[in-house]
Amino acid sequence: MKVNELASLEGFSTLSLPDGEREICGVYIGDLLSWVMGRAKADDAWITIMSNINIVAVASLADVACIILAEGVQLERAVIETAQAKGINILSCSLPAFEISKTFFEKL
Amino acid sequence: MAEALTFHYDVDGENFTSAGQASVQVKKNLRQLGFDPETIRRVSIAMYEGEINMVIHAGGGTADVTVDDGCIEIILSDTGPGIANIEQAMQEGFSTAPDNIRTLGFGAGMGLPNMKRYTDYMHIDSVVGEGTTITMKVNY
């Protein structure tokens, strides 16, 4: 499933989508950034409620396909601009992480 | 590779929001050199964890990366407080990070364990009150 396809689904909104053709191959859910870097795999969709600027660096270094902000978490403009500049996809969704992960059950 | 390539970075200890710039730069350099994505991921995550540690605990430091035949070496040096008990610091979940760092999603006690997890060799030299030097190697 491509990040573009996920972004077009009902309930998902786009905050930063510089690399929408990126393929999502798995899902990782977590808010502790070092834990995410230790456990998430490249090309995962990373679901989190963390919203500070460091999520952009973590997503870049862990090489995840996109960040999905759960529970309607909002981002400061500076974080969105950094994500766009660094080529990091970020989507947002009002649902909790478990509900978001269900989206992938049939698509991965 | 005829001659080893070296990169030097200064890690700013004052600015937590820009932490990671050196590792992101290393990631770019390795990509330009044509390294495979998993090697790049291992090097840049190990280095980022070290960078974050230097910002949280040591007021910054330096990072030196050497790309040699078959091996990428990362040396992180600081003049911070040092690590009193390295064995304890290496345990997953052990952390001395302050609460404000935890609210940012760091300080989970995973930094040093992740650095070991993603590298083929890791050695910590630390003297309390003088500083810490960490040497890591990733084979490719």
gemmi code that builds the backbone of each chain (N, CA, C; Angstrom):
import gemmi

chains = {
    "A": [
        ("MET", (0.840, -1.193, 0.000), (0.000, 0.000, 0.000), (0.885, 1.257, 0.000)),
        ("LYS", (0.566, 2.190, -0.878), (1.366, 3.419, -0.930), (0.834, 4.454, 0.067)),
        ("VAL", (1.719, 5.349, 0.485), (1.304, 6.391, 1.431), (0.201, 7.254, 0.804)),
        ("ASN", (0.300, 7.509, -0.486), (-0.745, 8.267, -1.194), (-2.123, 7.645, -1.021)),
        ("GLU", (-2.187, 6.309, -1.139), (-3.476, 5.608, -1.006), (-4.031, 5.774, 0.400)),
        ("LEU", (-3.140, 5.646, 1.383), (-3.569, 5.806, 2.777), (-4.107, 7.213, 3.002)),
        ("ALA", (-3.405, 8.198, 2.439), (-3.805, 9.598, 2.634), (-5.178, 9.887, 2.043)),
        ("SER", (-5.540, 9.108, 1.018), (-6.822, 9.375, 0.364), (-7.989, 8.683, 1.072)),
        ("LEU", (-7.706, 7.826, 2.037), (-8.781, 7.132, 2.753), (-9.531, 8.098, 3.673)),
        ("GLU", (-10.819, 7.795, 3.889), (-11.623, 8.640, 4.759), (-11.058, 8.614, 6.179)),
        ("GLY", (-10.986, 9.763, 6.793), (-10.503, 9.841, 8.168), (-9.041, 10.239, 8.283)),
        ("PHE", (-8.314, 10.130, 7.156), (-6.902, 10.519, 7.182), (-6.729, 11.887, 6.533)),
        ("SER", (-5.934, 12.736, 7.149), (-5.617, 14.004, 6.500), (-4.100, 14.138, 6.360)),
        ("THR", (-3.701, 14.927, 5.388), (-2.291, 15.042, 5.033), (-1.671, 16.284, 5.662)),
        ("LEU", (-0.569, 16.095, 6.364), (0.165, 17.240, 6.910), (1.434, 17.506, 6.110)),
        ("SER", (2.041, 16.430, 5.625), (3.253, 16.549, 4.817), (3.324, 15.310, 3.923)),
        ("LEU", (3.433, 15.523, 2.628), (3.424, 14.358, 1.726), (4.408, 14.553, 0.564)),
        ("PRO", (5.695, 14.704, 0.894), (6.681, 14.924, -0.173), (7.045, 13.648, -0.936)),
        ("ASP", (6.696, 12.474, -0.374), (7.136, 11.213, -0.978), (5.987, 10.195, -0.924)),
        ("GLY", (4.855, 10.585, -1.548), (3.629, 9.793, -1.453), (3.686, 8.436, -2.133)),
        ("GLU", (4.658, 8.255, -3.038), (4.764, 6.973, -3.742), (5.457, 5.901, -2.891)),
        ("ARG", (5.900, 6.288, -1.706), (6.582, 5.348, -0.806), (5.633, 4.213, -0.418)),
        ("GLU", (6.125, 2.989, -0.475), (5.328, 1.799, -0.165), (5.389, 1.503, 1.336)),
        ("ILE", (4.233, 1.244, 1.936), (4.180, 0.857, 3.355), (4.222, -0.671, 3.439)),
        ("CYS", (5.183, -1.197, 4.183), (5.348, -2.664, 4.259), (5.031, -3.228, 5.635)),
        ("GLY", (4.802, -2.372, 6.614), (4.508, -2.853, 7.961), (4.025, -1.702, 8.819)),
        ("VAL", (3.730, -1.984, 10.082), (3.230, -0.948, 10.987), (3.974, -1.059, 12.310)),
        ("TYR", (4.352, 0.082, 12.882), (4.900, 0.089, 14.236), (4.183, 1.172, 15.040)),
        ("ILE", (3.778, 0.813, 16.270), (3.087, 1.769, 17.136), (3.948, 2.033, 18.358)),
        ("GLY", (4.262, 3.309, 18.638), (5.064, 3.607, 19.828), (5.342, 5.087, 19.976)),
        ("ASP", (5.563, 5.512, 21.222), (5.788, 6.927, 21.506), (7.164, 7.219, 22.099)),
        ("LEU", (7.832, 6.198, 22.604), (9.194, 6.409, 23.111), (10.149, 6.343, 21.922)),
        ("LEU", (10.825, 7.442, 21.666), (11.528, 7.581, 20.390), (12.669, 6.578, 20.224)),
        ("SER", (13.405, 6.328, 21.298), (14.489, 5.345, 21.182), (13.939, 3.946, 20.988)),
        ("TRP", (12.800, 3.687, 21.609), (12.159, 2.389, 21.429), (11.779, 2.221, 19.962)),
        ("VAL", (11.235, 3.270, 19.388), (10.838, 3.240, 17.972), (12.066, 2.997, 17.091)),
        ("MET", (13.152, 3.705, 17.403), (14.357, 3.526, 16.582), (14.933, 2.125, 16.734)),
        ("GLY", (14.728, 1.540, 17.913), (15.260, 0.201, 18.141), (14.410, -0.892, 17.524)),
        ("ARG", (13.117, -0.636, 17.350), (12.215, -1.712, 16.964), (11.527, -1.539, 15.601)),
        ("ALA", (11.258, -0.306, 15.210), (10.558, -0.104, 13.933), (11.448, -0.545, 12.781)),
        ("LYS", (10.836, -1.035, 11.719), (11.604, -1.462, 10.548), (11.496, -0.397, 9.454)),
        ("ALA", (12.466, -0.417, 8.555), (12.389, 0.467, 7.399), (11.090, 0.164, 6.656)),
        ("ASP", (10.462, 1.195, 6.124), (9.217, 1.098, 5.344), (7.973, 0.813, 6.182)),
        ("ASP", (8.096, 0.834, 7.513), (6.897, 0.758, 8.361), (6.129, 2.079, 8.307)),
        ("ALA", (4.818, 2.000, 8.576), (4.052, 3.191, 8.936), (4.154, 3.293, 10.454)),
        ("TRP", (4.578, 4.440, 10.957), (4.788, 4.621, 12.401), (3.624, 5.427, 12.978)),
        ("ILE", (2.870, 4.779, 13.852), (1.725, 5.442, 14.489), (2.146, 5.938, 15.871)),
        ("THR", (1.931, 7.223, 16.142), (2.368, 7.806, 17.416), (1.472, 8.971, 17.811)),
        ("ILE", (1.582, 9.371, 19.084), (0.923, 10.608, 19.518), (1.975, 11.679, 19.843)),
        ("MET", (3.257, 11.348, 19.625), (4.317, 12.334, 19.852), (4.287, 13.386, 18.745)),
        ("SER", (4.507, 14.633, 19.103), (4.372, 15.667, 18.085), (5.541, 16.653, 18.069)),
        ("ASN", (6.560, 16.418, 18.890), (7.667, 17.387, 18.886), (8.574, 17.175, 17.668)),
        ("ILE", (9.437, 18.128, 17.434), (10.252, 18.184, 16.218), (11.123, 16.942, 16.033)),
        ("ASN", (11.466, 16.263, 17.124), (12.371, 15.111, 17.024), (11.761, 13.928, 16.272)),
        ("ILE", (10.416, 13.897, 16.137), (9.807, 12.784, 15.389), (10.265, 12.796, 13.933)),
        ("VAL", (10.598, 13.974, 13.417), (11.028, 14.060, 12.017), (12.390, 13.396, 11.849)),
        ("ALA", (13.298, 13.678, 12.788), (14.625, 13.050, 12.724), (14.517, 11.542, 12.921)),
        ("VAL", (13.677, 11.120, 13.867), (13.518, 9.683, 14.131), (12.963, 8.974, 12.892)),
        ("ALA", (11.961, 9.578, 12.267), (11.368, 8.969, 11.063), (12.404, 8.887, 9.944)),
        ("SER", (13.218, 9.919, 9.823), (14.229, 9.948, 8.778), (15.291, 8.876, 9.020)),
        ("LEU", (15.791, 8.801, 10.253), (16.881, 7.864, 10.548), (16.393, 6.423, 10.555)),
        ("ALA", (15.180, 6.198, 11.069), (14.637, 4.833, 11.093), (14.119, 4.428, 9.714)),
        ("ASP", (14.034, 5.417, 8.824), (13.646, 5.176, 7.430), (12.229, 4.611, 7.301)),
        ("VAL", (11.306, 5.098, 8.139), (9.917, 4.635, 8.031), (9.245, 5.294, 6.828)),
        ("ALA", (8.167, 4.666, 6.346), (7.486, 5.171, 5.149), (6.695, 6.442, 5.451)),
        ("CYS", (6.111, 6.494, 6.648), (5.352, 7.689, 7.037), (5.114, 7.682, 8.538)),
        ("ILE", (4.789, 8.862, 9.063), (4.312, 8.986, 10.439), (2.803, 9.161, 10.368)),
        ("ILE", (2.061, 8.457, 11.226), (0.622, 8.713, 11.347), (0.362, 9.205, 12.765)),
        ("LEU", (-0.101, 10.430, 12.888), (-0.419, 10.975, 14.205), (-1.821, 10.520, 14.589)),
        ("ALA", (-1.915, 9.830, 15.712), (-3.199, 9.291, 16.160), (-3.942, 10.286, 17.040)),
        ("GLU", (-5.195, 9.992, 17.303), (-6.025, 10.733, 18.268), (-6.123, 12.222, 17.939)),
        ("GLY", (-5.976, 12.570, 16.670), (-6.154, 13.965, 16.271), (-5.062, 14.909, 16.733)),
        ("VAL", (-3.897, 14.365, 17.076), (-2.769, 15.201, 17.525), (-2.384, 16.176, 16.412)),
        ("GLN", (-2.153, 17.425, 16.787), (-1.793, 18.457, 15.821), (-0.292, 18.747, 15.870)),
        ("LEU", (0.222, 19.327, 14.793), (1.647, 19.674, 14.734), (1.823, 21.176, 14.598)),
        ("GLU", (2.907, 21.671, 15.188), (3.264, 23.069, 14.961), (3.732, 23.227, 13.516)),
        ("ARG", (3.515, 24.414, 12.995), (3.865, 24.690, 11.600), (5.343, 24.374, 11.327)),
        ("ALA", (6.219, 24.704, 12.272), (7.663, 24.492, 12.075), (7.981, 23.005, 11.885)),
        ("VAL", (7.238, 22.144, 12.580), (7.480, 20.697, 12.447), (7.064, 20.234, 11.048)),
        ("ILE", (5.918, 20.737, 10.582), (5.433, 20.375, 9.244), (6.426, 20.847, 8.180)),
        ("GLU", (6.917, 22.055, 8.343), (7.864, 22.596, 7.359), (9.162, 21.788, 7.342)),
        ("THR", (9.622, 21.391, 8.533), (10.845, 20.571, 8.596), (10.615, 19.229, 7.917)),
        ("ALA", (9.448, 18.626, 8.176), (9.127, 17.322, 7.571), (9.116, 17.429, 6.051)),
        ("GLN", (8.515, 18.499, 5.540), (8.465, 18.681, 4.085), (9.870, 18.844, 3.520)),
        ("ALA", (10.687, 19.615, 4.223), (12.060, 19.848, 3.751), (12.902, 18.570, 3.793)),
        ("LYS", (12.617, 17.710, 4.754), (13.425, 16.478, 4.912), (12.814, 15.288, 4.174)),
        ("GLY", (11.692, 15.514, 3.484), (11.093, 14.426, 2.712), (10.350, 13.402, 3.556)),
        ("ILE", (9.806, 13.834, 4.701), (9.104, 12.904, 5.603), (7.593, 13.061, 5.457)),
        ("ASN", (6.913, 11.946, 5.178), (5.450, 11.953, 5.061), (4.801, 11.935, 6.446)),
        ("ILE", (3.837, 12.818, 6.676), (3.081, 12.789, 7.937), (1.590, 12.910, 7.641)),
        ("LEU", (0.833, 11.942, 8.139), (-0.623, 11.974, 8.047), (-1.173, 12.108, 9.450)),
        ("SER", (-2.441, 12.526, 9.530), (-3.068, 12.626, 10.834), (-4.431, 11.952, 10.782)),
        ("CYS", (-4.876, 11.437, 11.917), (-6.148, 10.730, 11.973), (-6.719, 10.909, 13.377)),
        ("SER", (-8.032, 11.059, 13.478), (-8.620, 11.301, 14.797), (-8.770, 10.016, 15.611)),
        ("LEU", (-8.599, 8.854, 14.963), (-8.813, 7.578, 15.652), (-7.624, 7.216, 16.558)),
        ("PRO", (-7.856, 6.366, 17.559), (-6.738, 5.850, 18.352), (-5.866, 4.877, 17.540)),
        ("ALA", (-4.663, 4.612, 18.048), (-3.678, 3.815, 17.299), (-4.232, 2.453, 16.877)),
        ("PHE", (-4.943, 1.771, 17.775), (-5.444, 0.437, 17.434), (-6.410, 0.501, 16.252)),
        ("GLU", (-7.306, 1.488, 16.281), (-8.276, 1.627, 15.188), (-7.562, 1.933, 13.873)),
        ("ILE", (-6.532, 2.777, 13.944), (-5.771, 3.098, 12.727), (-5.092, 1.841, 12.189)),
        ("SER", (-4.534, 1.042, 13.080), (-3.801, -0.148, 12.637), (-4.726, -1.129, 11.923)),
        ("LYS", (-6.021, -1.118, 12.288), (-6.975, -2.019, 11.625), (-7.053, -1.741, 10.114)),
        ("THR", (-6.797, -0.488, 9.745), (-6.814, -0.111, 8.333), (-5.877, -1.008, 7.516)),
        ("PHE", (-4.827, -1.460, 8.163), (-3.795, -2.211, 7.441), (-4.046, -3.715, 7.417)),
        ("PHE", (-5.001, -4.177, 8.233), (-5.175, -5.623, 8.379), (-5.363, -6.325, 7.035)),
        ("GLU", (-6.136, -5.705, 6.170), (-6.412, -6.368, 4.886), (-5.532, -5.862, 3.759)),
        ("LYS", (-4.780, -4.799, 4.055), (-4.051, -4.159, 2.954), (-2.564, -4.497, 2.939)),
        ("LEU", (-2.073, -5.119, 3.984), (-0.641, -5.460, 4.002), (-0.450, -6.950, 3.803)),
    ],
    "B": [
        ("MET", (38.239, 0.874, -1.597), (38.431, 2.273, -1.202), (39.907, 2.507, -0.912)),
        ("ALA", (40.554, 3.378, -1.685), (41.995, 3.575, -1.564), (42.356, 4.214, -0.223)),
        ("GLU", (41.625, 5.236, 0.133), (41.956, 5.954, 1.354), (40.690, 6.139, 2.184)),
        ("ALA", (40.828, 6.043, 3.497), (39.651, 6.183, 4.361), (39.090, 7.597, 4.267)),
        ("LEU", (37.753, 7.696, 4.258), (37.088, 8.997, 4.261), (36.730, 9.354, 5.694)),
        ("THR", (36.992, 10.582, 6.087), (36.628, 10.954, 7.457), (35.720, 12.177, 7.466)),
        ("PHE", (34.794, 12.173, 8.414), (33.885, 13.310, 8.598), (33.936, 13.716, 10.068)),
        ("HIS", (33.999, 15.012, 10.311), (34.008, 15.510, 11.696), (32.801, 16.429, 11.918)),
        ("TYR", (32.150, 16.259, 13.057), (30.989, 17.092, 13.389), (31.103, 17.589, 14.820)),
        ("ASP", (30.659, 18.830, 15.044), (30.508, 19.333, 16.409), (29.040, 19.221, 16.768)),
        ("VAL", (28.755, 18.621, 17.915), (27.363, 18.463, 18.355), (27.050, 19.559, 19.368)),
        ("ASP", (26.104, 20.407, 19.011), (25.709, 21.545, 19.838), (24.908, 21.063, 21.050)),
        ("GLY", (25.423, 21.345, 22.221), (24.761, 20.864, 23.435), (23.617, 21.727, 23.908)),
        ("GLU", (23.460, 22.896, 23.321), (22.440, 23.820, 23.816), (21.099, 23.621, 23.139)),
        ("ASN", (21.128, 23.033, 21.965), (19.923, 23.055, 21.153), (19.326, 21.667, 20.952)),
        ("PHE", (18.356, 21.344, 21.766), (17.790, 20.003, 21.701), (16.961, 19.782, 20.435)),
        ("THR", (16.339, 20.848, 19.933), (15.477, 20.665, 18.764), (16.286, 20.399, 17.497)),
        ("SER", (17.541, 20.834, 17.479), (18.346, 20.565, 16.282), (19.207, 19.324, 16.463)),
        ("ALA", (19.079, 18.632, 17.605), (19.851, 17.409, 17.836), (19.568, 16.421, 16.714)),
        ("GLY", (20.601, 15.799, 16.228), (20.412, 14.847, 15.138), (20.960, 15.352, 13.824)),
        ("GLN", (21.392, 16.600, 13.792), (21.876, 17.148, 12.520), (23.103, 16.408, 12.002)),
        ("ALA", (23.997, 16.043, 12.922), (25.210, 15.335, 12.491), (24.847, 13.973, 11.910)),
        ("SER", (23.912, 13.262, 12.579), (23.558, 11.926, 12.065), (22.802, 12.005, 10.745)),
        ("VAL", (21.977, 13.041, 10.602), (21.268, 13.203, 9.327), (22.274, 13.500, 8.210)),
        ("GLN", (23.314, 14.278, 8.542), (24.355, 14.584, 7.555), (25.144, 13.319, 7.184)),
        ("VAL", (25.427, 12.493, 8.180), (26.135, 11.231, 7.915), (25.291, 10.346, 7.006)),
        ("LYS", (23.994, 10.316, 7.303), (23.075, 9.522, 6.479), (23.163, 9.964, 5.015)),
        ("LYS", (23.150, 11.273, 4.809), (23.243, 11.821, 3.441), (24.558, 11.423, 2.783)),
        ("ASN", (25.653, 11.583, 3.543), (26.972, 11.260, 2.984), (27.062, 9.791, 2.592)),
        ("LEU", (26.550, 8.911, 3.457), (26.633, 7.476, 3.163), (25.774, 7.120, 1.961)),
        ("ARG", (24.636, 7.815, 1.852), (23.763, 7.554, 0.695), (24.466, 7.953, -0.594)),
        ("GLN", (25.148, 9.105, -0.552), (25.892, 9.551, -1.738), (27.009, 8.582, -2.102)),
        ("LEU", (27.560, 7.935, -1.064), (28.643, 6.977, -1.313), (28.106, 5.641, -1.803)),
        ("GLY", (26.768, 5.498, -1.842), (26.161, 4.298, -2.407), (25.992, 3.138, -1.433)),
        ("PHE", (25.999, 3.420, -0.129), (25.804, 2.346, 0.847), (24.368, 1.823, 0.811)),
        ("ASP", (24.198, 0.541, 1.212), (22.860, -0.035, 1.214), (22.047, 0.564, 2.367)),
        ("PRO", (20.701, 0.622, 2.200), (19.839, 1.304, 3.178), (19.987, 0.767, 4.606)),
        ("GLU", (20.171, -0.543, 4.787), (20.234, -1.093, 6.142), (21.526, -0.667, 6.847)),
        ("THR", (22.641, -0.625, 6.136), (23.895, -0.138, 6.735), (23.745, 1.328, 7.133)),
        ("ILE", (23.133, 2.121, 6.259), (22.921, 3.539, 6.546), (22.038, 3.701, 7.787)),
        ("ARG", (20.990, 2.871, 7.851), (20.057, 2.921, 8.981), (20.783, 2.598, 10.291)),
        ("ARG", (21.604, 1.567, 10.266), (22.308, 1.156, 11.490), (23.268, 2.251, 11.959)),
        ("VAL", (24.055, 2.776, 11.030), (25.037, 3.807, 11.393), (24.334, 5.063, 11.898)),
        ("SER", (23.306, 5.492, 11.180), (22.704, 6.782, 11.535), (21.891, 6.694, 12.825)),
        ("ILE", (21.252, 5.550, 13.093), (20.506, 5.424, 14.359), (21.485, 5.362, 15.537)),
        ("ALA", (22.544, 4.564, 15.398), (23.532, 4.458, 16.485), (24.132, 5.829, 16.786)),
        ("MET", (24.413, 6.564, 15.733), (25.020, 7.877, 15.922), (24.024, 8.872, 16.520)),
        ("TYR", (22.768, 8.805, 16.090), (21.737, 9.710, 16.613), (21.546, 9.492, 18.108)),
        ("GLU", (21.501, 8.232, 18.523), (21.356, 7.939, 19.953), (22.515, 8.548, 20.737)),
        ("GLY", (23.716, 8.423, 20.183), (24.888, 8.979, 20.847), (24.846, 10.495, 20.892)),
        ("GLU", (24.372, 11.063, 19.810), (24.246, 12.522, 19.742), (23.254, 13.034, 20.785)),
        ("ILE", (22.106, 12.356, 20.866), (21.082, 12.738, 21.845), (21.652, 12.628, 23.260)),
        ("ASN", (22.395, 11.554, 23.519), (23.019, 11.385, 24.842), (23.948, 12.551, 25.165)),
        ("MET", (24.731, 12.964, 24.173), (25.671, 14.061, 24.414), (24.936, 15.370, 24.690)),
        ("VAL", (23.781, 15.555, 24.006), (22.997, 16.777, 24.232), (22.344, 16.732, 25.608)),
        ("ILE", (21.771, 15.574, 25.979), (21.058, 15.462, 27.256), (22.028, 15.570, 28.434)),
        ("HIS", (23.144, 14.838, 28.346), (23.968, 14.642, 29.539), (25.262, 15.446, 29.566)),
        ("ALA", (25.795, 15.785, 28.403), (27.179, 16.258, 28.395), (27.371, 17.663, 27.825)),
        ("GLY", (26.277, 18.342, 27.459), (26.424, 19.677, 26.891), (27.091, 19.674, 25.532)),
        ("GLY", (26.892, 18.588, 24.788), (27.449, 18.495, 23.438), (28.757, 17.726, 23.401)),
        ("GLY", (29.378, 17.734, 22.226), (30.631, 16.995, 22.063), (31.011, 16.958, 20.599)),
        ("THR", (31.788, 15.951, 20.236), (32.201, 15.822, 18.838), (31.916, 14.413, 18.328)),
        ("ALA", (31.733, 14.327, 17.027), (31.525, 13.028, 16.390), (32.476, 12.921, 15.209)),
        ("ASP", (33.197, 11.816, 15.134), (34.089, 11.568, 14.006), (33.722, 10.243, 13.362)),
        ("VAL", (33.476, 10.304, 12.076), (33.078, 9.102, 11.346), (34.138, 8.794, 10.296)),
        ("THR", (34.606, 7.557, 10.282), (35.599, 7.127, 9.303), (35.040, 5.988, 8.468)),
        ("VAL", (35.044, 6.183, 7.170), (34.573, 5.138, 6.267), (35.797, 4.468, 5.664)),
        ("ASP", (35.988, 3.209, 6.026), (37.174, 2.480, 5.565), (36.720, 1.213, 4.845)),
        ("ASP", (37.648, 0.463, 4.344), (37.312, -0.787, 3.654), (36.558, -1.731, 4.581)),
        ("GLY", (35.312, -1.998, 4.290), (34.552, -2.995, 5.042), (34.034, -2.551, 6.386)),
        ("CYS", (34.331, -1.313, 6.807), (33.958, -0.910, 8.164), (33.739, 0.602, 8.261)),
        ("ILE", (32.676, 0.976, 8.964), (32.439, 2.388, 9.274), (32.624, 2.557, 10.773)),
        ("GLU", (33.532, 3.470, 11.157), (33.816, 3.678, 12.574), (33.270, 5.033, 13.019)),
        ("ILE", (32.602, 5.038, 14.173), (32.038, 6.276, 14.728), (32.653, 6.490, 16.101)),
        ("ILE", (33.278, 7.647, 16.315), (33.829, 7.961, 17.637), (33.140, 9.216, 18.171)),
        ("LEU", (32.456, 9.049, 19.316), (31.742, 10.163, 19.940), (32.478, 10.542, 21.218)),
        ("SER", (32.837, 11.814, 21.341), (33.597, 12.250, 22.521), (32.940, 13.442, 23.180)),
        ("ASP", (32.896, 13.410, 24.508), (32.392, 14.581, 25.225), (33.208, 14.798, 26.488)),
        ("THR", (33.035, 15.982, 27.069), (33.703, 16.289, 28.342), (32.647, 16.464, 29.424)),
        ("GLY", (31.624, 15.609, 29.367), (30.519, 15.666, 30.323), (30.840, 14.984, 31.635)),
        ("PRO", (29.815, 14.607, 32.391), (30.005, 14.079, 33.750), (30.560, 12.655, 33.805)),
        ("GLY", (30.580, 11.956, 32.659), (31.047, 10.565, 32.667), (29.945, 9.611, 33.125)),
        ("ILE", (30.197, 8.316, 32.941), (29.220, 7.286, 33.312), (29.787, 6.507, 34.495)),
        ("ALA", (29.097, 6.567, 35.622), (29.619, 5.963, 36.846), (29.630, 4.442, 36.763)),
        ("ASN", (28.534, 3.882, 36.243), (28.412, 2.425, 36.188), (27.982, 2.011, 34.785)),
        ("ILE", (28.948, 1.634, 33.965), (28.667, 1.366, 32.552), (27.744, 0.158, 32.386)),
        ("GLU", (27.958, -0.850, 33.204), (27.126, -2.059, 33.106), (25.650, -1.712, 33.339)),
        ("GLN", (25.410, -0.876, 34.342), (24.037, -0.447, 34.635), (23.481, 0.409, 33.497)),
        ("ALA", (24.322, 1.304, 32.969), (23.884, 2.189, 31.884), (23.519, 1.415, 30.626)),
        ("MET", (24.122, 0.239, 30.470), (23.850, -0.572, 29.274), (22.543, -1.359, 29.372)),
        ("GLN", (21.938, -1.385, 30.549), (20.686, -2.142, 30.707), (19.516, -1.379, 30.080)),
        ("GLU", (18.699, -2.094, 29.312), (17.515, -1.463, 28.716), (16.613, -0.948, 29.827)),
        ("GLY", (16.210, 0.304, 29.716), (15.269, 0.869, 30.681), (15.935, 1.673, 31.786)),
        ("PHE", (17.257, 1.527, 31.956), (17.940, 2.338, 32.976), (18.228, 3.719, 32.390)),
        ("SER", (17.790, 4.757, 33.108), (17.966, 6.105, 32.585), (18.215, 7.098, 33.705)),
        ("THR", (19.064, 8.090, 33.423), (19.256, 9.183, 34.369), (18.774, 10.502, 33.752)),
        ("ALA", (18.015, 10.390, 32.659), (17.555, 11.605, 31.976), (16.494, 12.326, 32.812)),
        ("PRO", (16.514, 13.655, 32.798), (15.514, 14.412, 33.562), (14.115, 14.339, 32.928)),
        ("ASP", (13.110, 14.720, 33.712), (11.709, 14.593, 33.272), (11.398, 15.370, 31.995)),
        ("ASN", (12.000, 16.562, 31.840), (11.678, 17.349, 30.645), (12.116, 16.634, 29.366)),
        ("ILE", (13.146, 15.802, 29.486), (13.607, 15.017, 28.338), (12.627, 13.882, 28.057)),
        ("ARG", (12.080, 13.318, 29.115), (11.128, 12.217, 28.952), (9.848, 12.671, 28.259)),
        ("THR", (9.420, 13.896, 28.556), (8.192, 14.374, 27.909), (8.395, 14.541, 26.401)),
        ("LEU", (9.650, 14.644, 25.975), (9.937, 14.732, 24.537), (9.995, 13.351, 23.886)),
        ("GLY", (9.883, 12.308, 24.696), (9.894, 10.955, 24.136), (11.252, 10.283, 24.206)),
        ("PHE", (12.214, 10.969, 24.858), (13.532, 10.357, 25.060), (13.650, 9.924, 26.517)),
        ("GLY", (14.848, 9.483, 26.901), (15.065, 9.124, 28.302), (14.427, 7.816, 28.697)),
        ("ALA", (14.214, 6.935, 27.716), (13.592, 5.639, 28.005), (14.629, 4.600, 28.421)),
        ("GLY", (15.889, 4.999, 28.438), (16.927, 4.039, 28.792), (17.237, 3.071, 27.673)),
        ("MET", (17.064, 3.526, 26.450), (17.281, 2.658, 25.287), (18.441, 3.126, 24.420)),
        ("GLY", (19.014, 4.277, 24.763), (20.039, 4.870, 23.902), (21.263, 3.979, 23.728)),
        ("LEU", (21.956, 3.699, 24.835), (23.156, 2.854, 24.743), (22.830, 1.442, 24.250)),
        ("PRO", (21.740, 0.802, 24.756), (21.395, -0.523, 24.213), (21.147, -0.506, 22.699)),
        ("ASN", (20.510, 0.561, 22.197), (20.295, 0.657, 20.752), (21.619, 0.806, 20.001)),
        ("MET", (22.539, 1.567, 20.581), (23.835, 1.750, 19.926), (24.543, 0.401, 19.810)),
        ("LYS", (24.425, -0.421, 20.841), (25.031, -1.750, 20.792), (24.279, -2.647, 19.798)),
        ("ARG", (22.961, -2.535, 19.827), (22.119, -3.369, 18.960), (22.449, -3.166, 17.478)),
        ("TYR", (22.721, -1.913, 17.114), (22.873, -1.607, 15.693), (24.320, -1.613, 15.206)),
        ("THR", (25.253, -1.904, 16.100), (26.648, -1.901, 15.657), (27.276, -3.281, 15.877)),
        ("ASP", (28.399, -3.515, 15.216), (29.087, -4.797, 15.372), (30.106, -4.743, 16.505)),
        ("TYR", (30.502, -3.544, 16.876), (31.472, -3.371, 17.964), (31.151, -2.070, 18.662)),
        ("MET", (31.217, -2.099, 20.005), (31.010, -0.858, 20.751), (31.852, -0.892, 22.012)),
        ("HIS", (32.581, 0.191, 22.251), (33.399, 0.268, 23.467), (33.219, 1.642, 24.117)),
        ("ILE", (33.016, 1.633, 25.432), (32.826, 2.889, 26.165), (34.031, 3.141, 27.057)),
        ("ASP", (34.669, 4.301, 26.869), (35.705, 4.773, 27.792), (35.127, 5.952, 28.542)),
        ("SER", (35.033, 5.853, 29.862), (34.434, 6.958, 30.585), (35.124, 7.172, 31.924)),
        ("VAL", (35.371, 8.428, 32.235), (35.925, 8.783, 33.540), (34.991, 9.804, 34.170)),
        ("VAL", (34.497, 9.478, 35.362), (33.567, 10.380, 36.038), (34.234, 11.733, 36.265)),
        ("GLY", (33.527, 12.777, 35.851), (34.044, 14.131, 36.021), (34.915, 14.599, 34.859)),
        ("GLU", (35.262, 13.691, 33.955), (36.132, 14.085, 32.831), (35.469, 13.948, 31.468)),
        ("GLY", (34.696, 12.874, 31.298), (34.017, 12.728, 30.011), (33.940, 11.295, 29.538)),
        ("THR", (33.356, 11.162, 28.352), (33.100, 9.828, 27.797), (33.486, 9.801, 26.325)),
        ("THR", (34.107, 8.710, 25.918), (34.363, 8.473, 24.495), (33.800, 7.106, 24.135)),
        ("ILE", (32.953, 7.099, 23.127), (32.354, 5.841, 22.680), (32.825, 5.552, 21.258)),
        ("THR", (33.348, 4.352, 21.061), (33.782, 3.908, 19.735), (32.835, 2.818, 19.247)),
        ("MET", (32.305, 3.007, 18.054), (31.401, 2.004, 17.485), (31.878, 1.662, 16.075)),
        ("LYS", (31.652, 0.405, 15.680), (32.005, 0.004, 14.319), (30.844, -0.757, 13.693)),
        ("VAL", (30.578, -0.432, 12.455), (29.572, -1.167, 11.685), (30.281, -1.767, 10.480)),
        ("ASN", (30.247, -3.086, 10.368), (30.859, -3.751, 9.214), (29.891, -3.768, 8.038)),
        ("TYR", (30.436, -3.664, 6.854), (29.556, -3.741, 5.679), (30.203, -4.585, 4.612)),
    ],
}
model = gemmi.Model(1)
for chain_id, residues in chains.items():
    chain = gemmi.Chain(chain_id)
    for i, (resn, *xyz) in enumerate(residues, 1):
        res = gemmi.Residue()
        res.name, res.seqid = resn, gemmi.SeqId(i, " ")
        for name, pos in zip(("N", "CA", "C"), xyz):
            atom = gemmi.Atom()
            atom.name, atom.element = name, gemmi.Element(name[0])
            atom.pos, atom.b_iso = gemmi.Position(*pos), 0.0
            res.add_atom(atom)
        chain.add_residue(res)
    model.add_chain(chain)
structure = gemmi.Structure()
structure.add_model(model)
structure.setup_entities()
